[in-house]
């Protein structure tokens, strides 16, 4: 059962970064199903064009834009194009992200900067680009896709955990600025989710250690204490719930999806 089936986003517009696959694509479907007009952005234009086409085939209104969220000019253009296409941006889902894993000694400055730029700087730039129009309109929802790694550290994820901690700190601080404006800023913090990003993590472990897919997956789930991978749709439902009219009293929170199912 879809526990968030009651959320009504008719008349609302949403911009979702990293909307070409995984959690971003699932979120686009979830928000569109609830009535929102959606705009998707990613570096690979074909991926977002394809998701937007599938959304339109279902009768939803969807737009696709190419944007690298680490590039100030491209983010400014994205905000302008999305606003022009949809009339305004009511909801921003800062989902674009990337991960890496390496022991401290092997993290290059290039890897560190890249992980910080996509996850943390991208979230900052996109939020800054639409925040004022939300405040002026007196309503807005910013949902940042952080991670459990935004709240806890772990072996070999120093760069990713630092970037996601930055996203959580950013969320809490902008939420304080948003207080009383009708705009809320929250984060979702999932454990491992069944997406291409996790496929890449498993493939990397297999390459480096020579262990099987099964053992790599078991190791990943054991380190995160999860009984199973979380589905992208489960993350999308929590994002949707934070976008609801009724979620106005939830601001500056980091909502954990720990993947620890009760028996
Ligand atoms: P995927 O790799 O499946 O999708 C990532 C999306 O982000 C793609 O559409 C990708 O498109 C886009 N993207 C990456 N870099 C950029 C960039 N510089 N500019 C614009 N778009 C970009 O990842 P997930 O769906 O798994 O992850 C989504 C978010 O969830 C990320 O922030 C991730 O850190 C977070 N997360 C994921 C977890 C997991 O286990 N999978 C767990 C916890 C959090 P393109 O490459 O075309 O730009």
py3Dmol code that shows the C-alpha trace and the ligand (Angstrom):
import py3Dmol

protein = """\
ATOM      1  CA  UNK A   1       0.000   0.000   0.000  1.00  0.00           C
ATOM      2  CA  UNK A   2       1.246   3.487  -0.789  1.00  0.00           C
ATOM      3  CA  UNK A   3       1.073   5.146   2.620  1.00  0.00           C
ATOM      4  CA  UNK A   4       1.596   8.559   1.050  1.00  0.00           C
ATOM      5  CA  UNK A   5      -1.155   8.183  -1.544  1.00  0.00           C
ATOM      6  CA  UNK A   6      -2.967  11.117   0.074  1.00  0.00           C
ATOM      7  CA  UNK A   7      -0.322  13.727  -0.750  1.00  0.00           C
ATOM      8  CA  UNK A   8      -1.767  16.172  -3.272  1.00  0.00           C
ATOM      9  CA  UNK A   9       0.736  18.207  -5.289  1.00  0.00           C
ATOM     10  CA  UNK A  10      -1.628  19.488  -7.983  1.00  0.00           C
ATOM     11  CA  UNK A  11      -0.619  23.068  -8.817  1.00  0.00           C
ATOM     12  CA  UNK A  12       2.938  22.467  -7.562  1.00  0.00           C
ATOM     13  CA  UNK A  13       6.122  22.275  -9.606  1.00  0.00           C
ATOM     14  CA  UNK A  14       9.246  20.278  -8.782  1.00  0.00           C
ATOM     15  CA  UNK A  15      12.838  20.375  -9.981  1.00  0.00           C
ATOM     16  CA  UNK A  16      14.747  17.137  -9.390  1.00  0.00           C
ATOM     17  CA  UNK A  17      18.492  16.958  -9.981  1.00  0.00           C
ATOM     18  CA  UNK A  18      19.985  13.606 -10.951  1.00  0.00           C
ATOM     19  CA  UNK A  19      16.598  12.666 -12.344  1.00  0.00           C
ATOM     20  CA  UNK A  20      17.886  10.291 -15.018  1.00  0.00           C
ATOM     21  CA  UNK A  21      17.932   7.098 -12.962  1.00  0.00           C
ATOM     22  CA  UNK A  22      17.854   5.626  -9.465  1.00  0.00           C
ATOM     23  CA  UNK A  23      16.321   7.656  -6.636  1.00  0.00           C
ATOM     24  CA  UNK A  24      15.885  10.775  -8.804  1.00  0.00           C
ATOM     25  CA  UNK A  25      13.845   8.984 -11.473  1.00  0.00           C
ATOM     26  CA  UNK A  26      11.731   7.210  -8.815  1.00  0.00           C
ATOM     27  CA  UNK A  27      11.104  10.580  -7.131  1.00  0.00           C
ATOM     28  CA  UNK A  28      10.024  12.125 -10.433  1.00  0.00           C
ATOM     29  CA  UNK A  29       7.389   9.407 -10.871  1.00  0.00           C
ATOM     30  CA  UNK A  30       6.240   9.719  -7.243  1.00  0.00           C
ATOM     31  CA  UNK A  31       5.843  13.508  -7.371  1.00  0.00           C
ATOM     32  CA  UNK A  32       4.232  13.455 -10.831  1.00  0.00           C
ATOM     33  CA  UNK A  33       1.761  10.754  -9.707  1.00  0.00           C
ATOM     34  CA  UNK A  34       0.786  13.108  -6.862  1.00  0.00           C
ATOM     35  CA  UNK A  35       0.020  15.898  -9.324  1.00  0.00           C
ATOM     36  CA  UNK A  36       3.241  17.920  -9.574  1.00  0.00           C
ATOM     37  CA  UNK A  37       4.674  19.195 -12.852  1.00  0.00           C
ATOM     38  CA  UNK A  38       8.281  18.003 -12.833  1.00  0.00           C
ATOM     39  CA  UNK A  39      11.595  19.089 -14.362  1.00  0.00           C
ATOM     40  CA  UNK A  40      14.555  16.733 -14.373  1.00  0.00           C
ATOM     41  CA  UNK A  41      18.237  17.564 -14.698  1.00  0.00           C
ATOM     42  CA  UNK A  42      21.423  15.558 -15.186  1.00  0.00           C
ATOM     43  CA  UNK A  43      24.663  15.751 -17.181  1.00  0.00           C
ATOM     44  CA  UNK A  44      23.544  12.998 -19.543  1.00  0.00           C
ATOM     45  CA  UNK A  45      20.672  14.733 -21.339  1.00  0.00           C
ATOM     46  CA  UNK A  46      19.457  11.514 -22.991  1.00  0.00           C
ATOM     47  CA  UNK A  47      18.767   9.935 -19.587  1.00  0.00           C
ATOM     48  CA  UNK A  48      16.499  12.754 -18.379  1.00  0.00           C
ATOM     49  CA  UNK A  49      14.843  13.120 -21.789  1.00  0.00           C
ATOM     50  CA  UNK A  50      13.976   9.420 -21.581  1.00  0.00           C
ATOM     51  CA  UNK A  51      12.513   9.660 -18.056  1.00  0.00           C
ATOM     52  CA  UNK A  52      10.522  12.768 -19.076  1.00  0.00           C
ATOM     53  CA  UNK A  53       9.207  10.895 -22.136  1.00  0.00           C
ATOM     54  CA  UNK A  54       8.081   7.965 -19.958  1.00  0.00           C
ATOM     55  CA  UNK A  55       6.358  10.409 -17.587  1.00  0.00           C
ATOM     56  CA  UNK A  56       4.554  12.143 -20.466  1.00  0.00           C
ATOM     57  CA  UNK A  57       3.438   8.751 -21.826  1.00  0.00           C
ATOM     58  CA  UNK A  58       1.627   8.317 -18.519  1.00  0.00           C
ATOM     59  CA  UNK A  59      -0.086  11.682 -18.977  1.00  0.00           C
ATOM     60  CA  UNK A  60       2.112  13.731 -16.645  1.00  0.00           C
ATOM     61  CA  UNK A  61       3.796  17.039 -17.487  1.00  0.00           C
ATOM     62  CA  UNK A  62       7.572  16.707 -17.463  1.00  0.00           C
ATOM     63  CA  UNK A  63      10.593  18.634 -18.736  1.00  0.00           C
ATOM     64  CA  UNK A  64      14.230  17.614 -19.086  1.00  0.00           C
ATOM     65  CA  UNK A  65      17.356  19.745 -18.908  1.00  0.00           C
ATOM     66  CA  UNK A  66      21.051  19.062 -19.169  1.00  0.00           C
ATOM     67  CA  UNK A  67      22.956  20.451 -16.180  1.00  0.00           C
ATOM     68  CA  UNK A  68      26.118  19.726 -14.262  1.00  0.00           C
ATOM     69  CA  UNK A  69      25.229  20.836 -10.724  1.00  0.00           C
ATOM     70  CA  UNK A  70      28.869  21.724  -9.995  1.00  0.00           C
ATOM     71  CA  UNK A  71      28.850  24.460 -12.650  1.00  0.00           C
ATOM     72  CA  UNK A  72      27.525  27.828 -11.432  1.00  0.00           C
ATOM     73  CA  UNK A  73      26.501  29.029 -14.887  1.00  0.00           C
ATOM     74  CA  UNK A  74      24.742  25.788 -15.810  1.00  0.00           C
ATOM     75  CA  UNK A  75      22.846  25.832 -12.497  1.00  0.00           C
ATOM     76  CA  UNK A  76      21.767  29.440 -13.089  1.00  0.00           C
ATOM     77  CA  UNK A  77      20.564  28.486 -16.592  1.00  0.00           C
ATOM     78  CA  UNK A  78      18.747  25.450 -15.186  1.00  0.00           C
ATOM     79  CA  UNK A  79      16.892  27.576 -12.631  1.00  0.00           C
ATOM     80  CA  UNK A  80      15.891  30.047 -15.369  1.00  0.00           C
ATOM     81  CA  UNK A  81      14.806  27.328 -17.838  1.00  0.00           C
ATOM     82  CA  UNK A  82      12.859  25.337 -15.225  1.00  0.00           C
ATOM     83  CA  UNK A  83      11.145  28.513 -13.985  1.00  0.00           C
ATOM     84  CA  UNK A  84      10.265  29.517 -17.546  1.00  0.00           C
ATOM     85  CA  UNK A  85       8.924  26.039 -18.392  1.00  0.00           C
ATOM     86  CA  UNK A  86       6.906  25.491 -15.189  1.00  0.00           C
ATOM     87  CA  UNK A  87       6.100  29.074 -14.153  1.00  0.00           C
ATOM     88  CA  UNK A  88       8.016  28.685 -10.866  1.00  0.00           C
ATOM     89  CA  UNK A  89       9.906  26.131  -8.811  1.00  0.00           C
ATOM     90  CA  UNK A  90       7.979  25.152  -5.674  1.00  0.00           C
ATOM     91  CA  UNK A  91       9.941  22.018  -4.815  1.00  0.00           C
ATOM     92  CA  UNK A  92      13.655  21.338  -5.247  1.00  0.00           C
ATOM     93  CA  UNK A  93      14.997  17.822  -4.730  1.00  0.00           C
ATOM     94  CA  UNK A  94      18.794  17.995  -4.538  1.00  0.00           C
ATOM     95  CA  UNK A  95      19.390  14.386  -5.467  1.00  0.00           C
ATOM     96  CA  UNK A  96      22.385  14.511  -7.861  1.00  0.00           C
ATOM     97  CA  UNK A  97      25.269  12.786  -6.156  1.00  0.00           C
ATOM     98  CA  UNK A  98      28.158  10.461  -6.568  1.00  0.00           C
ATOM     99  CA  UNK A  99      30.174   8.189  -4.288  1.00  0.00           C
ATOM    100  CA  UNK A 100      33.638   6.732  -3.963  1.00  0.00           C
ATOM    101  CA  UNK A 101      35.398   4.484  -1.498  1.00  0.00           C
ATOM    102  CA  UNK A 102      39.083   4.442  -0.678  1.00  0.00           C
ATOM    103  CA  UNK A 103      41.257   4.184   2.412  1.00  0.00           C
ATOM    104  CA  UNK A 104      42.430   7.630   3.563  1.00  0.00           C
ATOM    105  CA  UNK A 105      45.942   7.177   2.158  1.00  0.00           C
ATOM    106  CA  UNK A 106      44.547   6.579  -1.346  1.00  0.00           C
ATOM    107  CA  UNK A 107      42.083   9.460  -1.546  1.00  0.00           C
ATOM    108  CA  UNK A 108      43.492  11.880  -4.105  1.00  0.00           C
ATOM    109  CA  UNK A 109      42.737  15.583  -3.855  1.00  0.00           C
ATOM    110  CA  UNK A 110      40.970  15.259  -7.206  1.00  0.00           C
ATOM    111  CA  UNK A 111      38.656  12.529  -5.830  1.00  0.00           C
ATOM    112  CA  UNK A 112      38.027  14.540  -2.630  1.00  0.00           C
ATOM    113  CA  UNK A 113      37.183  17.704  -4.579  1.00  0.00           C
ATOM    114  CA  UNK A 114      34.911  15.851  -7.013  1.00  0.00           C
ATOM    115  CA  UNK A 115      32.911  14.158  -4.243  1.00  0.00           C
ATOM    116  CA  UNK A 116      32.561  17.448  -2.349  1.00  0.00           C
ATOM    117  CA  UNK A 117      31.603  19.385  -5.485  1.00  0.00           C
ATOM    118  CA  UNK A 118      28.858  17.073  -6.747  1.00  0.00           C
ATOM    119  CA  UNK A 119      27.256  16.278  -3.388  1.00  0.00           C
ATOM    120  CA  UNK A 120      27.802  19.409  -1.306  1.00  0.00           C
ATOM    121  CA  UNK A 121      28.555  22.298  -3.686  1.00  0.00           C
ATOM    122  CA  UNK A 122      25.859  21.121  -6.123  1.00  0.00           C
ATOM    123  CA  UNK A 123      23.302  21.157  -3.320  1.00  0.00           C
ATOM    124  CA  UNK A 124      24.409  24.649  -2.297  1.00  0.00           C
ATOM    125  CA  UNK A 125      24.309  26.073  -5.839  1.00  0.00           C
ATOM    126  CA  UNK A 126      20.908  24.615  -6.755  1.00  0.00           C
ATOM    127  CA  UNK A 127      19.319  25.702  -3.471  1.00  0.00           C
ATOM    128  CA  UNK A 128      20.719  29.200  -3.775  1.00  0.00           C
ATOM    129  CA  UNK A 129      19.375  29.434  -7.341  1.00  0.00           C
ATOM    130  CA  UNK A 130      15.709  28.903  -6.351  1.00  0.00           C
ATOM    131  CA  UNK A 131      15.475  29.710  -2.637  1.00  0.00           C
ATOM    132  CA  UNK A 132      14.594  33.407  -2.997  1.00  0.00           C
ATOM    133  CA  UNK A 133      11.691  32.735  -5.376  1.00  0.00           C
ATOM    134  CA  UNK A 134      10.291  30.199  -2.883  1.00  0.00           C
ATOM    135  CA  UNK A 135      10.526  32.722  -0.035  1.00  0.00           C
ATOM    136  CA  UNK A 136       8.940  35.443  -2.193  1.00  0.00           C
ATOM    137  CA  UNK A 137       6.112  33.065  -3.059  1.00  0.00           C
ATOM    138  CA  UNK A 138       5.667  32.149   0.607  1.00  0.00           C
ATOM    139  CA  UNK A 139       5.831  28.399   0.000  1.00  0.00           C
ATOM    140  CA  UNK A 140       8.566  25.948  -0.868  1.00  0.00           C
ATOM    141  CA  UNK A 141      10.077  22.563  -0.163  1.00  0.00           C
ATOM    142  CA  UNK A 142      13.761  21.728  -0.463  1.00  0.00           C
ATOM    143  CA  UNK A 143      14.640  18.079   0.066  1.00  0.00           C
ATOM    144  CA  UNK A 144      18.313  17.160   0.059  1.00  0.00           C
ATOM    145  CA  UNK A 145      19.228  13.545  -0.566  1.00  0.00           C
ATOM    146  CA  UNK A 146      22.047  13.023   1.934  1.00  0.00           C
ATOM    147  CA  UNK A 147      22.800   9.551   3.319  1.00  0.00           C
ATOM    148  CA  UNK A 148      23.303   7.644   6.541  1.00  0.00           C
ATOM    149  CA  UNK A 149      26.896   8.693   5.770  1.00  0.00           C
ATOM    150  CA  UNK A 150      25.728  12.251   6.458  1.00  0.00           C
ATOM    151  CA  UNK A 151      25.205  11.316  10.088  1.00  0.00           C
ATOM    152  CA  UNK A 152      27.793   8.573  10.723  1.00  0.00           C
ATOM    153  CA  UNK A 153      31.276   7.775   9.498  1.00  0.00           C
ATOM    154  CA  UNK A 154      32.435   4.466   8.071  1.00  0.00           C
ATOM    155  CA  UNK A 155      35.555   2.732   6.787  1.00  0.00           C
ATOM    156  CA  UNK A 156      36.828   3.947   3.404  1.00  0.00           C
ATOM    157  CA  UNK A 157      34.150   6.612   2.885  1.00  0.00           C
ATOM    158  CA  UNK A 158      35.892   9.668   4.382  1.00  0.00           C
ATOM    159  CA  UNK A 159      35.292  11.843   1.305  1.00  0.00           C
ATOM    160  CA  UNK A 160      31.671  10.759   0.770  1.00  0.00           C
ATOM    161  CA  UNK A 161      30.815  10.991   4.493  1.00  0.00           C
ATOM    162  CA  UNK A 162      32.415  14.454   4.728  1.00  0.00           C
ATOM    163  CA  UNK A 163      30.377  15.629   1.725  1.00  0.00           C
ATOM    164  CA  UNK A 164      27.111  14.198   3.055  1.00  0.00           C
ATOM    165  CA  UNK A 165      27.774  15.624   6.556  1.00  0.00           C
ATOM    166  CA  UNK A 166      28.167  18.966   4.749  1.00  0.00           C
ATOM    167  CA  UNK A 167      24.776  18.426   3.096  1.00  0.00           C
ATOM    168  CA  UNK A 168      23.152  17.772   6.490  1.00  0.00           C
ATOM    169  CA  UNK A 169      24.820  20.831   8.065  1.00  0.00           C
ATOM    170  CA  UNK A 170      23.756  22.932   5.078  1.00  0.00           C
ATOM    171  CA  UNK A 171      20.195  21.603   5.398  1.00  0.00           C
ATOM    172  CA  UNK A 172      19.952  22.529   9.076  1.00  0.00           C
ATOM    173  CA  UNK A 173      21.408  26.004   8.529  1.00  0.00           C
ATOM    174  CA  UNK A 174      19.250  26.969   5.536  1.00  0.00           C
ATOM    175  CA  UNK A 175      16.234  25.566   7.410  1.00  0.00           C
ATOM    176  CA  UNK A 176      16.979  28.077  10.161  1.00  0.00           C
ATOM    177  CA  UNK A 177      17.027  30.877   7.556  1.00  0.00           C
ATOM    178  CA  UNK A 178      13.761  29.578   6.105  1.00  0.00           C
ATOM    179  CA  UNK A 179      11.995  29.515   9.453  1.00  0.00           C
ATOM    180  CA  UNK A 180       8.668  31.352   9.250  1.00  0.00           C
ATOM    181  CA  UNK A 181       8.725  31.861   5.471  1.00  0.00           C
ATOM    182  CA  UNK A 182       6.582  28.908   4.376  1.00  0.00           C
ATOM    183  CA  UNK A 183       9.673  27.184   2.988  1.00  0.00           C
ATOM    184  CA  UNK A 184      11.059  24.032   4.589  1.00  0.00           C
ATOM    185  CA  UNK A 185      14.458  22.448   4.057  1.00  0.00           C
ATOM    186  CA  UNK A 186      14.972  18.826   5.045  1.00  0.00           C
ATOM    187  CA  UNK A 187      17.282  15.926   4.264  1.00  0.00           C
ATOM    188  CA  UNK A 188      16.681  12.227   3.727  1.00  0.00           C
ATOM    189  CA  UNK A 189      19.414   9.862   4.889  1.00  0.00           C
ATOM    190  CA  UNK A 190      19.080   6.393   3.379  1.00  0.00           C
ATOM    191  CA  UNK A 191      21.324   3.399   3.856  1.00  0.00           C
ATOM    192  CA  UNK A 192      22.229   1.392   0.738  1.00  0.00           C
ATOM    193  CA  UNK A 193      19.574   1.727  -1.975  1.00  0.00           C
ATOM    194  CA  UNK A 194      19.059  -0.562  -4.980  1.00  0.00           C
ATOM    195  CA  UNK A 195      20.295   1.795  -7.719  1.00  0.00           C
ATOM    196  CA  UNK A 196      23.069   1.980 -10.335  1.00  0.00           C
ATOM    197  CA  UNK A 197      25.232   3.792  -7.730  1.00  0.00           C
ATOM    198  CA  UNK A 198      25.143   0.750  -5.443  1.00  0.00           C
ATOM    199  CA  UNK A 199      25.753  -1.529  -8.462  1.00  0.00           C
ATOM    200  CA  UNK A 200      28.938   0.488  -9.064  1.00  0.00           C
ATOM    201  CA  UNK A 201      29.961   0.135  -5.394  1.00  0.00           C
ATOM    202  CA  UNK A 202      29.528  -3.638  -5.536  1.00  0.00           C
ATOM    203  CA  UNK A 203      31.431  -3.853  -8.843  1.00  0.00           C
ATOM    204  CA  UNK A 204      34.287  -1.787  -7.337  1.00  0.00           C
ATOM    205  CA  UNK A 205      34.547  -4.119  -4.318  1.00  0.00           C
ATOM    206  CA  UNK A 206      34.531  -7.175  -6.613  1.00  0.00           C
ATOM    207  CA  UNK A 207      37.277  -5.646  -8.794  1.00  0.00           C
ATOM    208  CA  UNK A 208      39.498  -4.735  -5.861  1.00  0.00           C
ATOM    209  CA  UNK A 209      39.079  -7.863  -3.747  1.00  0.00           C
ATOM    210  CA  UNK A 210      38.183 -10.564  -6.276  1.00  0.00           C
ATOM    211  CA  UNK A 211      35.221 -11.717  -4.158  1.00  0.00           C
ATOM    212  CA  UNK A 212      31.876 -12.748  -5.673  1.00  0.00           C
ATOM    213  CA  UNK A 213      28.867 -10.446  -6.183  1.00  0.00           C
ATOM    214  CA  UNK A 214      27.046 -12.344  -3.425  1.00  0.00           C
ATOM    215  CA  UNK A 215      29.887 -11.877  -0.891  1.00  0.00           C
ATOM    216  CA  UNK A 216      30.372  -8.225  -1.843  1.00  0.00           C
ATOM    217  CA  UNK A 217      26.658  -7.541  -1.357  1.00  0.00           C
ATOM    218  CA  UNK A 218      26.600  -9.436   1.958  1.00  0.00           C
ATOM    219  CA  UNK A 219      29.612  -7.398   3.154  1.00  0.00           C
ATOM    220  CA  UNK A 220      27.978  -4.098   2.194  1.00  0.00           C
ATOM    221  CA  UNK A 221      24.718  -4.979   3.968  1.00  0.00           C
ATOM    222  CA  UNK A 222      26.632  -6.192   7.043  1.00  0.00           C
ATOM    223  CA  UNK A 223      28.635  -2.958   7.364  1.00  0.00           C
ATOM    224  CA  UNK A 224      25.450  -0.894   7.188  1.00  0.00           C
ATOM    225  CA  UNK A 225      23.495  -3.288   9.412  1.00  0.00           C
ATOM    226  CA  UNK A 226      20.777  -3.592   6.756  1.00  0.00           C
ATOM    227  CA  UNK A 227      18.707  -6.695   6.229  1.00  0.00           C
ATOM    228  CA  UNK A 228      18.145  -5.754   2.560  1.00  0.00           C
ATOM    229  CA  UNK A 229      18.693  -2.985   0.041  1.00  0.00           C
ATOM    230  CA  UNK A 230      16.190  -0.149   0.267  1.00  0.00           C
ATOM    231  CA  UNK A 231      14.092   0.350  -2.886  1.00  0.00           C
ATOM    232  CA  UNK A 232      14.422   3.716  -4.683  1.00  0.00           C
ATOM    233  CA  UNK A 233      10.617   4.016  -4.495  1.00  0.00           C
ATOM    234  CA  UNK A 234      10.787   3.832  -0.684  1.00  0.00           C
ATOM    235  CA  UNK A 235      13.129   6.825  -0.621  1.00  0.00           C
ATOM    236  CA  UNK A 236      10.882   8.628  -3.119  1.00  0.00           C
ATOM    237  CA  UNK A 237       7.868   8.126  -0.824  1.00  0.00           C
ATOM    238  CA  UNK A 238       9.668   9.779   2.096  1.00  0.00           C
ATOM    239  CA  UNK A 239      10.724  12.661  -0.175  1.00  0.00           C
ATOM    240  CA  UNK A 240       7.092  12.995  -1.278  1.00  0.00           C
ATOM    241  CA  UNK A 241       5.890  13.091   2.323  1.00  0.00           C
ATOM    242  CA  UNK A 242       8.279  15.995   3.059  1.00  0.00           C
ATOM    243  CA  UNK A 243       6.789  17.891   0.082  1.00  0.00           C
ATOM    244  CA  UNK A 244       3.230  17.612   1.393  1.00  0.00           C
ATOM    245  CA  UNK A 245       1.214  20.620   2.461  1.00  0.00           C
ATOM    246  CA  UNK A 246       0.895  18.920   5.863  1.00  0.00           C
ATOM    247  CA  UNK A 247       4.695  18.677   6.269  1.00  0.00           C
ATOM    248  CA  UNK A 248       5.049  22.416   6.918  1.00  0.00           C
ATOM    249  CA  UNK A 249       5.970  21.841  10.554  1.00  0.00           C
ATOM    250  CA  UNK A 250       8.930  19.626   9.636  1.00  0.00           C
ATOM    251  CA  UNK A 251      11.981  21.796   8.988  1.00  0.00           C
ATOM    252  CA  UNK A 252      15.712  21.169   9.312  1.00  0.00           C
ATOM    253  CA  UNK A 253      15.285  17.438   9.872  1.00  0.00           C
ATOM    254  CA  UNK A 254      17.427  14.566   8.626  1.00  0.00           C
ATOM    255  CA  UNK A 255      15.097  11.606   8.098  1.00  0.00           C
ATOM    256  CA  UNK A 256      16.817   8.226   8.282  1.00  0.00           C
ATOM    257  CA  UNK A 257      15.850   5.217   6.162  1.00  0.00           C
ATOM    258  CA  UNK A 258      17.934   2.501   7.780  1.00  0.00           C
ATOM    259  CA  UNK A 259      16.726  -0.534   5.807  1.00  0.00           C
ATOM    260  CA  UNK A 260      16.378  -2.509   9.020  1.00  0.00           C
ATOM    261  CA  UNK A 261      13.043  -4.178   8.501  1.00  0.00           C
ATOM    262  CA  UNK A 262      11.250  -5.438  11.535  1.00  0.00           C
ATOM    263  CA  UNK A 263      10.487  -9.168  11.318  1.00  0.00           C
TER     264      UNK A 263
END
"""
ligand_1 = """\
48
LIG
P 22.662 7.041 -9.378
O 24.122 6.972 -9.681
O 21.798 5.916 -9.735
O 22.064 8.385 -10.025
C 22.719 9.601 -9.799
C 22.078 10.684 -10.636
O 22.790 11.903 -10.369
C 22.182 10.417 -12.122
O 21.006 10.866 -12.779
C 23.389 11.250 -12.543
O 23.269 11.593 -13.913
C 23.228 12.463 -11.619
N 24.470 13.203 -11.436
C 25.671 12.750 -11.011
N 26.574 13.732 -11.020
C 25.922 14.851 -11.455
C 26.313 16.192 -11.693
N 27.566 16.614 -11.492
N 25.372 17.056 -12.138
C 24.112 16.660 -12.363
N 23.675 15.403 -12.152
C 24.591 14.521 -11.713
O 22.573 7.362 -7.817
P 21.418 7.085 -6.730
O 20.077 7.213 -7.330
O 21.783 5.886 -5.977
O 21.738 8.315 -5.769
C 20.994 9.500 -5.737
C 21.389 10.248 -4.490
O 21.151 9.427 -3.352
C 22.863 10.639 -4.415
O 22.981 11.918 -3.848
C 23.449 9.597 -3.494
O 24.608 10.029 -2.855
C 22.297 9.376 -2.532
N 22.313 8.124 -1.819
C 22.385 6.936 -2.502
C 22.421 5.741 -1.799
C 22.543 4.431 -2.484
O 22.790 3.416 -1.796
N 22.365 4.321 -3.784
C 22.356 5.729 -0.334
C 22.252 7.025 0.265
C 22.225 8.162 -0.457
P 24.510 12.007 -14.842
O 25.632 11.052 -14.514
O 23.965 11.893 -16.220
O 24.839 13.423 -14.486
"""
view = py3Dmol.view(width=600, height=400)
view.addModel(protein, "pdb")
view.setStyle({"model": 0}, {"cartoon": {"style": "trace"}})
view.addModel(ligand_1, "xyz")
view.setStyle({"model": 1}, {"stick": {}})
view.zoomTo()
view.show()
